[in-house]
Amino acid sequence: SVDENKLVEDAIRGMLEKLDPHSSYATAKETKAMNEPLNGSFDGIGVQFNMVDDTLLVIQPVTNGPSEKVGIIAGDRIVAVNDTAISGVKMSKEEIMKRLRGPKGTTVNLTIVRRGIKDKLIFKVKRDKIPVTTMDAAYMIRPGIGYIRLGSFGLTSHKEVTIAMDSLKKKGMKDLIFDLEDNGGGYLQAAAQIANEFLQKGDLIVYTSGRAAPRQEYKAQANGRWRKGKVVVLTNEFTASAAEIVSGAIQDQDRGVVVGRRTFGKGLVQRPLTFDDGSEIRLTIAHYYTPSGRCIQKPYKKGDRLDYAMDLDKRYKHGEFTNQDSIHLSDSLKYYTLRKHRVVYGGGGI
């Protein structure tokens, strides 16, 4: 039989692919999965885990989370959920996650194998809200130099970063390494809030402009808490979107230097159109520009997603990932930072 819903979904995806590389359609399930890591929390049992030899190995229970409260510890192996075996049956990670997660307040029985204990253990876990953090690390590298690594820009990112900044300042931080390598982006609001912490009130962070969308500027709303110490931003080819906005603002405002490889070049402004069933279309309406006027979005051929997808492969073949100063750009792509008038280049990415 023909699945009419799937036919419609495939038709929508096919049409959107002809517009640009990032206009897209997502089902309700896909939309929820995309937004969950950025929204600050989800309902579940509260464990960090890896799949080892077809078995779920608990790396660490979330502090004060449901699993820790009932006594589950690091090293435990979850072999069954509600009497259904999940170990040794080649069950997909997605299916296991589906069985573990559920609405707050519901319960799930977990069968545990623990090292040093012969019999299997049964734990009844009451699901709860599990916080999702976006900051991977924050510590002092050496006296005077702090390090913060941010994995994405979510609803809690600004609070996480400011708490880390205040803590590191108390430990004597005078200069900061801000690691945005492999940061694929997230919410514009979070990016603007975090960039604000490095800038003075009124400094331009980013602006958007499109054919049918007039220029809209995002400026620092107050003096940031880290306006004076030296800043180094680390980037690579997987630094994208919101992470490029922050990198570009710090660079163009001469607030710090960017060290690493050229960033991904994802700078399309997308407007979400949500349908009654929870599915969503994300439609490109404008481009992001750094304070100096550089377009963050790398060039693309309309409707040719394969060529776009091969960009990183081309960079590798040109030696960009392995050879110093392998990028040679045209003078027509020259821009200048706003205070010290240093040369920076456009053409996509930072």
C-alpha positions in Angstrom: 0.0 0.0 0.0 1.1 3.6 -0.5 1.8 5.7 2.6 0.3 9.1 1.6 1.8 10.9 4.5 5.3 9.8 3.5 4.6 10.8 -0.1 3.7 14.3 1.0 6.7 14.6 3.3 9.1 13.5 0.6 7.5 16.0 -1.9 8.0 18.8 0.6 11.6 17.8 1.3 12.3 17.6 -2.5 10.9 21.1 -3.1 12.8 22.7 -0.2 16.1 21.1 -1.3 15.9 23.2 -4.5 15.9 26.5 -2.5 19.1 26.4 -0.5 21.3 24.0 1.6 19.5 24.6 4.9 15.7 25.0 4.2 14.2 21.8 5.5 11.2 19.8 6.6 11.1 17.8 9.8 8.4 15.5 11.2 7.1 16.1 14.7 9.4 13.4 16.0 12.4 14.8 14.2 11.6 18.3 15.4 11.4 17.2 19.0 14.7 15.4 18.7 16.4 18.4 17.2 15.2 20.9 19.8 15.6 18.7 22.9 19.4 19.2 23.3 18.9 23.0 23.3 15.8 23.3 25.4 17.4 22.9 28.8 15.8 19.6 29.9 14.0 16.4 29.0 12.0 13.8 30.9 14.0 10.6 31.7 15.9 8.5 34.2 19.1 10.7 34.3 22.1 8.7 33.3 25.0 9.3 30.9 25.8 6.1 29.1 27.7 4.4 26.3 26.8 1.2 24.4 29.5 -1.4 25.0 29.3 -4.8 23.4 25.5 -4.4 22.8 24.9 -3.4 26.5 24.1 -0.1 28.0 26.9 0.9 30.4 26.2 3.7 32.9 29.1 6.2 32.7 27.7 8.5 35.3 24.2 9.1 36.8 23.1 12.8 36.8 23.8 14.4 40.1 20.6 14.3 42.2 18.8 12.7 39.3 16.2 9.9 39.5 18.8 7.1 38.9 21.3 8.4 41.5 18.5 8.7 44.1 17.6 5.0 43.9 21.2 3.8 44.0 22.3 3.3 40.4 26.1 3.9 40.1 28.7 4.4 37.4 29.7 1.0 35.9 26.2 -0.5 36.2 25.0 -2.3 33.1 21.3 -1.9 32.3 20.2 -5.2 30.7 16.4 -5.0 30.8 13.7 -2.3 30.9 10.3 -3.3 32.3 11.3 -7.0 31.9 12.1 -6.4 28.2 15.7 -7.4 27.4 17.8 -4.6 25.8 21.2 -6.4 26.1 22.3 -9.0 23.6 19.3 -8.5 21.3 20.8 -5.9 18.9 18.2 -3.3 19.9 18.9 0.1 18.3 20.1 3.0 20.6 17.0 4.9 19.5 14.7 2.1 20.6 16.5 1.9 24.0 16.2 5.6 24.5 12.5 5.4 23.7 12.0 2.8 26.4 14.0 4.7 29.0 12.4 8.1 28.5 8.9 9.0 29.4 6.7 11.6 31.0 7.8 13.1 34.4 6.3 11.1 37.2 6.0 7.8 35.4 8.1 4.8 36.7 10.3 2.3 34.9 11.8 -0.9 36.3 15.5 -1.4 35.4 17.4 -4.7 35.6 21.0 -4.0 36.5 24.1 -6.2 36.4 26.7 -4.8 38.8 30.4 -5.8 39.0 31.1 -8.0 42.1 27.4 -8.9 42.7 26.2 -12.3 41.4 22.5 -11.6 41.2 20.8 -9.1 39.0 19.5 -6.0 40.7 16.1 -4.4 40.1 15.6 -0.7 40.5 12.3 1.2 40.3 13.1 4.6 38.9 10.6 7.5 38.8 11.3 9.7 35.7 11.9 13.4 36.2 13.1 16.5 34.4 16.7 16.0 33.5 18.8 19.2 32.9 20.7 19.4 29.6 23.9 21.3 29.9 25.8 22.8 27.0 29.1 23.6 28.6 31.6 20.8 28.3 34.4 22.2 30.5 35.6 25.2 32.6 38.9 25.2 34.5 42.2 27.0 35.0 44.8 25.9 32.5 47.6 27.7 34.3 47.8 30.6 36.7 45.9 33.5 35.2 44.5 31.7 32.2 41.0 30.2 32.2 39.5 27.8 29.7 35.8 27.3 28.8 34.5 24.9 26.2 31.0 25.3 25.0 29.3 22.5 23.0 26.2 24.3 21.7 24.1 27.4 22.3 21.0 26.4 24.2 18.5 28.0 26.6 20.9 27.5 29.6 24.2 28.4 27.8 24.4 32.0 28.9 23.8 31.2 32.6 26.3 28.3 32.4 29.0 30.5 30.8 28.5 33.5 33.2 28.6 31.2 36.3 31.9 29.7 34.9 33.4 33.1 34.2 32.6 34.4 37.7 34.1 31.2 39.2 37.2 31.4 37.2 37.7 35.1 38.0 37.6 34.2 41.7 40.4 31.7 40.9 42.5 34.4 39.4 41.6 34.3 35.7 43.0 37.3 33.8 42.8 35.9 30.2 40.4 33.4 28.7 40.5 30.7 26.1 37.0 30.2 24.7 36.8 26.9 22.9 34.1 26.7 20.2 35.6 23.8 18.2 32.9 21.4 17.0 30.2 23.7 18.3 27.4 23.4 15.7 25.4 26.4 16.9 22.0 26.8 18.4 19.8 29.7 19.4 20.6 33.2 18.2 19.5 34.7 21.5 22.0 32.6 23.4 24.8 33.6 21.0 23.9 37.3 21.4 23.8 37.1 25.2 27.2 35.4 25.4 28.9 37.7 22.8 27.5 40.6 24.9 29.7 39.4 27.9 32.8 40.3 25.9 31.6 43.7 24.5 30.6 47.2 25.5 27.1 48.4 25.5 26.0 49.4 22.0 28.6 47.3 20.2 27.2 45.5 17.1 27.2 41.7 17.5 25.6 40.6 14.2 23.0 41.8 11.7 20.7 40.1 9.3 19.6 41.2 5.8 17.6 39.5 3.1 15.8 40.2 -0.2 12.5 40.6 1.6 13.8 41.1 5.1 15.2 44.6 6.0 18.4 44.9 8.0 18.0 44.0 11.6 20.9 44.6 14.1 21.7 42.8 17.3 23.8 45.0 19.7 25.2 44.5 23.2 22.6 45.5 25.7 24.9 46.2 28.5 28.6 46.3 29.4 29.8 42.7 29.5 31.5 41.1 32.5 34.6 40.1 30.5 35.6 43.3 28.6 39.2 43.7 29.5 41.1 40.4 29.8 42.7 38.8 26.6 40.4 36.4 24.7 41.4 33.6 22.3 38.5 31.8 20.5 39.3 28.3 19.2 37.5 27.2 16.1 37.5 24.5 13.5 35.6 23.4 10.4 32.7 22.2 12.5 32.2 25.5 14.3 29.0 26.7 12.8 26.0 29.1 12.9 25.6 30.7 16.4 29.2 29.8 17.2 30.3 31.7 14.1 28.3 34.7 15.2 30.1 34.9 18.5 33.5 34.3 16.9 32.9 36.9 14.2 31.7 39.5 16.8 34.8 39.0 19.0 37.1 39.2 16.0 35.5 42.2 14.2 35.2 44.2 17.4 38.9 43.5 18.1 37.9 42.0 21.4 40.1 38.9 20.9 41.7 36.7 18.3 40.4 33.6 16.5 42.8 30.7 16.4 42.2 27.4 14.5 40.8 26.4 11.2 38.2 28.2 9.0 34.7 27.7 10.4 31.9 25.9 8.6 30.1 28.9 7.0 26.5 28.4 8.0 24.9 31.8 8.1 21.3 31.5 6.8 18.5 33.0 8.9 15.7 30.5 9.1 12.1 31.1 10.1 10.3 28.0 11.6 6.8 27.3 10.4 5.2 24.8 12.8 2.2 22.8 11.8 -0.6 21.5 14.0 0.8 18.0 14.1 4.2 19.3 15.4 6.1 19.0 12.2 8.0 22.0 11.0 9.4 23.7 7.9 12.5 25.9 8.4 12.6 28.4 5.6 15.6 30.7 4.8 14.7 34.4 4.8 18.0 36.2 5.2 21.8 36.0 5.8 23.9 36.7 8.9 26.6 39.3 8.7 29.5 40.0 11.1 30.0 43.6 12.4 32.5 44.4 9.6 30.0 43.3 6.9 31.2 39.8 6.2 28.5 37.2 5.2 29.0 34.2 7.3 27.3 31.8 4.8 29.7 30.1 2.4 28.8 30.2 -1.3 26.5 27.5 -2.7 24.9 26.4 -5.9 21.1 26.6 -5.7 19.7 23.1 -5.7 23.1 21.3 -5.6 23.3 19.9 -2.1 26.0 17.3 -3.1 28.4 20.0 -4.1 27.7 21.8 -0.8 28.2 18.6 1.2 31.5 18.1 -0.4 32.9 21.4 0.7 34.8 20.0 3.7 36.3 17.3 1.5 37.5 19.9 -0.9 39.1 21.8 2.0 40.9 18.7 3.1 42.2 18.0 -0.5 43.5 21.6 -0.7 45.5 21.0 2.4 43.5 23.4 4.5 43.3 21.0 7.5 47.0 20.1 7.6 49.1 23.0 6.1 49.6 26.4 7.7 48.6 29.4 5.6 47.0 27.1 2.9 44.1 29.5 2.4 44.7 32.2 -0.3 41.8 34.5 -0.8 41.1 37.3 -3.2 41.7 40.9 -2.2 38.0 41.5 -3.1 37.1 39.5 0.1 39.1 41.8 2.4 37.3 43.4 5.3 38.7 45.4 8.2 38.0 45.0 11.9 36.2 48.0 13.5 38.8 49.3 16.0 42.3 48.2 14.9 41.5 47.9 11.2 43.1 44.5 10.9 42.5 42.6 7.7 39.9 39.8 7.9 38.4 37.9 5.1 34.9 37.1 3.9 33.8 34.4 1.5 32.1 32.3 4.1 33.0 31.2 7.6 35.3 33.0 10.1 
